[in-house]
Amino acid sequence: MHYVSVENLSKSYGIQPLFSDISFHIEEGDKIALVARNGSGKSTLLKILAGKETADSGKVWIHKDVDVVLFEQEPQFDEGKTALDNIFFHNHPVINAIREFERLSEANEEEKLTAAILKMDELGAWDFDAKVKQILGRLNIQPHLNQKVSTLSGGQRKRIALAKTLIDIGFEHKHVLLIMDEPTNHLDVEMVEWLEHYFDKEGVTLLLVTHDRYFLDAVCDEIWEMEGSNLYEHKGDYANYLEKKAARQESEVASIDKARNTYRKELEWMRKQPRARTTKSKSRQDNFYEIEKKAKQQLEDQRLELQMKMSRLGGKVAEMKKVYKSFGDKTILKGFDYTFSKGERIGIVGKNGAGKSTFINLLQHLEEPDSGKINIGDTVIFGNYSQQGLVIKEDVRVIEYVKNIAEHFPLADGSTMSAAQFLQLFLFEPDKQYTFISKLSGGEKRRLHLLTILFRNPNFLVLDEPTNDLDLPTLSVLENFLSDFPGCLLIVSHDRYFMDRLVDHLFVFEGDGVIRDFPGNYSQYRAEELKPAAAKAAVQQTPAPVAETKPTSAPAQQRRLSFKEKHELENLDKDIARLTAEKARITALLNDSNTPFEEMHRLSTEIGAISSQLDEKEMRWLELSELDGR
């Protein structure tokens, strides 16, 4: 099914064109990643497709049966309402029944819960409720459902917005175009991996902006790049996109070189021309200006080669001796010992709230430990890239802000680089350098924050979630810079690709003050972490040998099913019987030679979905049956 057609779409802010005369189509089942540098108009294009902004010119056609759902970087909520009321915002009998059921379940009001369960039965809402529970559980939202949104942290708000979006597209939508702007920000790696699996299983039609390259490769099969007011489409994964882009740029370089040779000849001809124009010379002169425009075109090179003159690190870098830190009953560090060496590249991983940010604040003496010693070498200069972002007392232009730090940046060969040249290395073109900071996009402000920290020439970089809100071109620049950075690196990040490329070992925050030093990168750590689960699954699939039973003196006490679980078990019996009968009916039709080919195709898809539902319900039935002692 054809979802969207866009023809000759253009949008500018003032004299600055974001994109010009771009055209594209989106079909059902497409999964597309949109790549561009911050400030190029990615978010604007998404909002135009969602009907929240209008283009200057061009046409947008969306199929009448398609619903467009937009997940924004800065989600909007009814701040005075709870997370539960914001998530279940539809005024519909099924949604109202699930909302009431969830509220009563959280409040443990068993008397009223019976009526709510009967209402769920009457409306057949249990299948949708199971999907809702999976989303809320996987995004760790259950503990916050009855809190007002205004009291939640930025990460909690982002996860609630994501749950709201996923539940929305699962509710009575047959054809949905899901548009997402940086959906993985503030998600830990387990949540990101679950989201990858969810999109694959649900078969959604997707257009997204993301900086997470592993997520991009797992979810999308097509990459669109916005560059220089144009849109380029690339089939395949991120590596294929980079290869095709390099080939395109080589072709453009050859084309520009040819134009420059022609331009030199035509310029000499133009200088010799008399003022009076013939029709023929006028045509040639008009053509000259087109050649001139092409010849003077500059291709942007996103590779960063910067031989910085870093302040020398002495023999002593930093050491932490028997460091303890707690907040009330929550233990962050419990006797932590470590001596940092020159050139160390350490990643920090762990669940949200485990104390990662507290740890890096302690190292930099931004917070004090409860006990223990933290000694920092005399030559250490920290560069702290925090999640707080830029803090400015008054609005100034970008170039002025950087010059207030220093006019020049020292290089290893003894020369210097001006503030303007340094800005250009980090993708701030000359016209953007004279923009007021308040006019920058969120991602551009993050890029400027990063640049100003590096411009101070630190020798120990501490980066707390540096990839959030940065575009892929900027990340490429940053990674190239950090790969050659001769000082120490300490990185907190959920970006698996970024960590794999830059760190040598990890500090794993396991909770209750325990920090494990893992010798490897992020992917190696995740593989190691998933081994026990894989082994357990293998054991469960292997039939256990029959052992001789011996009488026991006292049977182990069995947990009794709650009222809610008993009701769920009864419904599972009915659902399994119904699905088994339906599977048998479809199997018979598939085996019938008189069934039309088109019907066979539809039935094949349907029996796959039924088999999947049956597997899930049988697994849940077994789980509840074991508790019930059946």
N, C-alpha and C positions, 0 to 999 in steps of 0.2 A: 504494500500500500504506500502511496506517495504522500508524505507528511507535509513537507515544506518546500516552497520554491522562492528564491530571492533573486531579483534581477536588478542590476545596476544600482546597488545600494551605496549611498554616500553619506558621510557625517563629518562635520567639522565643528571645532570650538574656536570661534574667532577666525583667525587666518590659518590656524593649524588644522590640516585635514587628518582625521583619524584613519579613515579608509575611503576609497574612491571607486565607484562603479564596480563593486564586487558582486558576483553572482554565484549561487550554489544551490544544491538540492539535498534534501534529507529524506531517506526512505525508511520504512518500518524496519526495525532491527539494527539500524546503523549505530555504531558506537564510535564517536568522533572526539578527539582531543584537540582543543584550540590552543595554539602556542604563539606567544608574542611577548615582546618586552613590555614592562609596566608602562602605562600611559599611551599604549598603541590603540586602545579602544576595544579590548576584549570584553570587559564588563559592559560597556555601552552596547556592543553588538548583541550580547545576551539579553539585555534589558529591552532592546528593540524587538527581538523575537518574542519576548514575553509580553509585549504590549505596554511596557512601563516607560518607554521613551519612544520618540518618533525620529525617523531619519530625515535628512535634508531633502533627499530625492531617492527615487527607486521604488520598487514594489516588493512587498512581502505577502505571499499567499500561504495560508495555513488551512489544511483540510478541515471542513466543518465538524468532522467527528473526532478531531484530535484535540486533546487538552494539553496545554503547555504549562508545566510546573517549574518554577524557578527557585533554586536554592542559592541564596546570596551570601557573600562573605560577611555582611553585617545583617544578621536576621532581625526582623521586626516582630515584637511581641506586644501583647496586652500586659504591661508591666504589673498591673494590680492583681492579675489573676495567677492561679497556680500553674505549674508546669503541666499538670494533668489537663486542666481546662484549655490551655493553649494548644496542646497536642490534639485533643479531640474537639476541634472547633466547629465541625459540621453539625448542623441541627438536623439530624436524621435519626429515625427510630433505632437502627442497628448501632450507630455510633453512640447515641444516648444510652443504650442498654449496656454497651461495653464500658463506657465511662463510669456509669453507676456501679457496675459489677467490680471494676478496678478500684473505685473509691471505697466500697464496702469491704473488699478484700484487704486493702491496706489498713482500714480502720478496725478489722476483726469484728464487725457487727453481724454475728451469725444469724440473729433473728431476721434481720432484713435481707440477709444474703440469699435465703431460700427463695424469696419473691424475685430477686434479681436473676437467680439461676433459671427459674421458670420462664422469665421474660427472654432470656438468652435462648432457651430451648424453642420457644414459640417463634422467634425471629430467625432461627438457624444461624446464630452469630458465632458459633464456637470455632469454626475453621478460621475466620478472620481474627478472632481473639487469640488463637494460637500463634498466628503470624505477628500480631501486635506484641505478644509476650516475648517472642524471640527478639524482636527489634529493641524493646525496652531493656531486656536482659543483656544483650550483647553490647549495647551502648552504655551500660551501667547507669541507667536513669531511674530505676525503681526507687532508690533511696530519696530521690528529690521530687517525686511526683506531687507531693502536697505542699512543697515550698513555693512561695511567690517568686516569679521569674526575676523580679528586681533584686532579690537577695543572692542570686546565683553568680558564680564566677564566669569569666569569658569562655572557658573550656566547657563548662556545664551547659551554658546557653547554646553553644555551637552544637553539642550533641543532642540537645532537645530539639533544636531546629531541624537537625538531620532526621531524627525520629519522626517528627511532624511531617516532613516531606515524604519519607518512605511509606508512612501509614496513609498519607493522602493519595499517593499514586496507587496503592493497593486497594483503595476503597472505591468500588463501582466505576473504575476507569478501564475501558477496554483498550483505548488507543491513547497513549501518553508520550509526549516528548519531554523528557526530564533534562533540564538545563541546570548544571551545577558549577558554581564558582568556588574553587578550592575546597572540595568536600572533606579532605583528609586532615586539614589543620585542626590541631588540638585532639586528634585521635591517637591512641597508642597503637603499637604495631599489631596487636591481636585484633583490635577493632578494624584496622585497615584491611587486614587479611580476610576478616569476616565480610566486610563490605565488597571486596573483590569477588568472593564466592557468591554473595547475594545477587549482585548485578548479573553474574554469569547464569545463575539459576533462574532468576526472574525474567530474563530475556527482554530487558527494557530497551527502549530507543533513547540514546544518550548523547548529549553534547556537553562536554565538560572542559573546564580550565583547571589544570593541576600542575604542581611543580614536582610531584612524586613520580619519578620515572619508572620504578618497579610497578606502581599502581597503574600507571598509564599503559605499560606493556601488558599487564594482566587483564585490563578491562577493555581497552580500545584496539580497533583494527585499522584505524585511519587517523592521520594527523593533518590538521589544517594549520598553516602558518600565516599570520598577518605580518607583513613587512613592507615598509615603504609604500603604504596606502593600498597595497595589493594583497590578494589571498591566494596562497599556493596549496594545492591538495596533494597529499602523499599517502598512498596505501601502504599498510604494513606497520611494523613496530618502530620504536624510537631510533634504533640503530640504522634501519633502512631510511628513515627520514633524514638523519644526519648525512648519510651517504648521498642521497638524492639532492640534498641542499648543497653539498660540496660540489657536485657535478654542475648544478645550476649556476653556482657562483663562478666556477671556472669558465662556463660558457659566457657569462655576463662580462667577465674580465676580458675575454677574447673580443667580445663585441665592442667594449669600450676602447680597447687598444686600436681596433680598426677605425672606430669613429675619430679617435685622436689623430691618426695618420691622415684621414680625409680632412679633418678640421684644419690642420696646418696648411694643406694645399688650398682649401677654400678660403682661409683667412687671407692668404697672399693674393688670391684673385679679388676678394672683396676690397682690399686696400687699393688695388689698381683701378677699380671701377669708377667711371665718371658719375657725377651726381644724377644726371638724367637717366631714367630707367626705361629699358624696353620691356615688353611683356616677358621675353625670355629671361632677361637678367633678373627681373623682379621674382620670377619663379625660383631661379637659382638662389637668390638672396633669402627668400623665405625658407628654402630647404636648408640653407646655411645655419639658420637659428635652431632648427631641429637637431642638426649635427652637433652644434655647439653645446646644446643642452645635454646630449648623450655623452659627449667627450668630457664634459666637466662633472659628470656623475661620479660620486665617491662611493665605493663599496665599503660597507662597515665590516671591519675585522674584529670578531669577538674574542680573539685570542689575546691573552694578557701576558706580556713578558716584562717583568719589572724586577730588575736586579737592585733590591733595596739595600740600603746601608743600615742594617739593624744594629741597635745598641747591643754591645757585647754582653753575653751572659757569662757570669763568673762561675767558679767551680761549684758554688752553692746556689741551687735554684730555690727549692722550697721543701720543707719537711713538716709532716704532721705527726705528733707524738701523743699517743693515748688520748685522742680527742673524743670527748663525749658531748652530745647535744640532744636535748629533748624539748618538746613543747607539751607540757602537761603529761598525759599518759603516753604520748606518741614519741617513740625513740627514733631519732634520725641517725646518730652515730654512737657506737658503743665501743670505745677504746680503739679508734681507727689509727693505724700506723702506716705511713708511706713516705718515701723520699723520692721526689721528682728529679729526673735527670735531664741533661741538655737534649733538646730535639725530640722529647717525648710527644707522642700523638695519641691521646687517650679519649675514648668515647665514654659517655655516661648514659646508662640505660636503666629503666625501671618503670614501674607503674606511676601514673599521675598521683602526686601527693606523697611519694616515697621519700622526698627530701633532697632531690637533685639540685634544685635552685638554692636551697639552704647551704648545701655543701660548697658550691662555688662562691657563695657570699662569704662563708667562713674562711675559705682559702685566701680571699682578697681583703680580709679584715673588715668587710662591710657588716658582718655580724660577729659576735663574740661567742666562743664555745662555753659550755658549762664548766668544763675542766679540760686539762691537757694543754699542749703547746703547739703553736703554728708559727714556724720561723721562715721568713722570706729573705732570700739573698739580696744584698745591697744593690746589685745591678739589675734586678728584675723590674721591668716596666709592664704592668698589666694593661691589656686592651680588653675592656669588658663590653661585649655586645649582649645586652639584656633584652628581655621580652618587653620591658617598659617602653622602649623606643626613644625617639628624639624628644628632648626636653628643651624648649626654647622660651626665653623670657619675652621676646617680642618678634613679630613677623619680619623676616629679612629675606633678601634674595639668596639663592643657593650659593653663588660665588662669594658673597660677603660672609656667609656663615663659615665657609671653609677657610677663607683668608684670615678670619679672626683666630683660627687655630694656628696657622702658619702660612707664610707666603709661598714657601717652597718645600719640596720633599727631597731629602738627600738620597743619592743613588750610590751604588757600590764603587763606581769608577771615579767618584769625587765630584761629579756634576750634580745638578739639581733639576727637579721637575716643578714647574709652576702649578699653582692650585688649579688653574684652568685646564692644563694638560692632564693632571691627575683625575679631574672630574670626567674628562673625555674618555679616559681609559675605562672608567666605570659607567660608560654608556650615557653620560650627560652631555648631549650635544651643545654647542655654543649658545643657541637660542634658549635651551632649557636652563642653562646656568644662570640666566638673568630672571628666571621665574621666581616669584615669592614662594617660600616653603609651604604656606597654607594652600597654594594652588596645586601642589603635587598630589598624585594618587597615593593611596596607602602603601603600595609596593615601592613607589619611588622614594617615599620618606624612609622606608626600611633600608633601601639601597644607600641613601645619603647617610643614614645613621652608621651603617657598616663602613662606608668610605671614610667618614670623619674619624672613626676609631683607628683604622689602618693608617691614616694620614699622620697620626700622632707617633707613628713608628714604634709600636710596642714590640717586646721580645717574648711575651707570654700572652697568647690570645685565649680568652675565655668566651666561648660562643654558646649562648643559651637559645636554642631553637632558631638558628640563623636562617633556615630555609623557609619559614612561614612567610607567606605573602610575597616572596621573591619569584620573579619569572624565570623561566628556563635559560634564556640568554644570560641573565645576570648570574645565575647559579653556575653556569659554565665558566664565566669570568672568575667568580669567587673560587671555584675548585682549582682552576689553573694557578691562581695566586697562592692558595694554601698548599698545593702540592709542592711548591718550591719554597715555602716559608721555612726559614732555617731555625726559628725559635720553637718554643713549646706550644702545643695545641691541647686545649681541653674543650670537648664539644658535647653539648647535650642536644640530642636530636632524635626525632622519630623517623627521619628520612633515611631509609635503608641504603639507597644508592649513594648518598652523600657520605654516610658513615663508612661504607665498604671501601670507598675510594681514598679516604683520608686517615683513618685511625689504624693503629697497630694492635692495640688491646683495649679492653673495656673494664670500667668499674660498673658492676651489676648490683643495683640496689634491690636486695631481696626482701626488705621489710624488717622491722624490729631492730634497726640499727646495724644489720649485717650487710657488708659490702664485699662482693667477691671479685677478685681480679681475674678476668677471663682472657687467655692468650689467643686472641683472634679478632676478626672483624664481626660486623653485625650479622651477616648471613650465616657465618659459621656458628655464632652463638645461638641463633634461632634454630638451626639444624640440630644442635646439641640439646637445646631445650625441648624440642619436639620428639626426641628419641624415646623417652619413657611412654608418651602417649601412643606412639606407633607400636612399641613393644606390647603395651597393654592390649591394643586392638588386635594384634596378631595372636596373643594368648586367648583372647575371647573367641576368636574364630576357630581355634584348634580344639577339638573335642577332648574334654578332660577324661583321663582313665578312670574306670569304675573302681572305687576303693571300698574296702570292707568297712562297713559301718560299725561303730562301737557305741554302746550306750553312754550317754553323758549324765553327769550327776545333776546338772541343772541347765535347762535350755536357755540360750541367750534371749534376753528380752527384745521383743520385736516392736518397732515403732508403729503405732496405729495410724491408719489413714485418717486425714482430716475429713470433715463433712464435704468440703469442696473436692477433695481427691476421690472420695467414694463416688460422688456424682459424675466426675470425669471418667472414672473407670466404667461405670454403667453405660455412659454415652459411647465410650470406645468400643464396647461389645457390639452395640448397634451399628456404629460406623464401619467396623471391620466386616460385619456380616453384609452390610449394604454394598461396600466397595468390592468385596469378593464376588458377590452376585453380578455386579456391573462388569467386573473384569471378565467373568465367565461369558456374559452376554456378548461383549465386544469380541472376545476370542472366537466365539462361534461365527460371528459375522465376518471376521477376517479370514476364517477357514472356508467360508461359503464362496464358491466360484462365481455366483451370480451378483455379488456385491460390486457396484461400479468402482472404477479406478479412483475417481475423485473422493468417493466415500471411504475407500481403503486408506487413502492418505490422511484424511481427517481422523479416522479411527486409530491409526497407528500413533498419531500425536496424542490422542486422548488416552489410550491405554498406557502410554508412558507416564502421563501425569497421574493417572489412577494408581499405577504400581508404586510411584514415588510416595503418594499419600498413604497407601497401604503399609509401606515399609515404616514410615514415620509413626503411624498409629500403632502398629504391632510392637515397635520398640518401646513406645510409651506404655502400652498395655503390660508388657513384660516387666517394666520397671515398677509400675504400681502393683502388679500382681505379687511380685516378690515381697513388697512391703506388707501387702495384705495377707500373705501366707497362703495363697491359693496353690 
